[in-house]
């Protein structure tokens, strides 16, 4: 819940200018619902994907304050973030809700970015693996029952203790969890999901740690928080290998 419409338009324009020559990197922005049309217009023909920060699983109905998958598709989005730690902790979203949203996203042609991650207390109690696998089982229940997960799915590991705190999981810690997630995918799903699903890391990603994070074999990208609000920090993250 940051930036005015003009600030958002200026930001995406600066991102486009700073990354047009970058090859082999997908760039995505996720503005607040109210700014999606304006940001879509500012993106124009530039190679930047557009996401919503959340959605309801129903297409329409008496759900005051919610936004449907059909609405965000019509607004120009191709992706949607689901189960962000703030949605889970502040608004009580459950794995079962994320599961329904992910199923609805694919039904309407959206690519979901499904977030999972443990709190500091859970990590200190050595519950990280248990929490991560539990969130995966619950948030992908419908897909598990079919043993099929679209390979275009995106998973984002965001250790809650490293979001906005300045603390970052070491690249080795991120790699350990990402590999565990990939092995879990291989056990649960038939087909190419384990190899092709991209697993992002989110948690105080900055220009000075992006290259090391991206050197890990199972870190396929990053879900950037505060550093994405300024072109001066977001563009260097995108251009980390340039």
LINUR-V278365 format. One line per field, one symbol per residue. phi: phi as a letter, one per 20 degrees, with the letter a starting at -180 (. if undefined). burial: I if it has 16 or more other C-alpha atoms within 10 Angstrom, else O. A space follows every 50 residues. Layout:
phi = ???
burial = ???
//
This chain:
phi = .cmegffffffffffffecgefdmcedcccfggfegfffgffflefecec ceeaaeeefapecgnecefffffffofdcbecmggfffeedmfdgfffgf ffffgfgeneeedeebrdefffffeldgffffffffgffcgffffelbcg fegcdcecggfdemdnecffgffffgffffffffgffecenegfeefede dcqlfcgecfffgffffdeercdeegfeecgfdfffffegde
burial = OOOOIOOIIIIIIIIIOIIOOIOOOOIOIIIIIOIIIOIIOIIOOOOIII IIIIIIIIOOOOOOOOIIIIOIIOIIIIIIIIIIIOOIOOOOIOIIIIII IIIIIIOIOIIIIIIIIIIOOIIOOOOIIOIIIOIIIIIIIIIIOOOIIO OOIIIIIIIIIIIOOOOIIOIOOIIOIIIIIIOOIOOIIOOOIIOOIIII IIIIIIIOOIOOIIOIOIIIIIIIOOIIIIIOIIIIIIIIOO
//
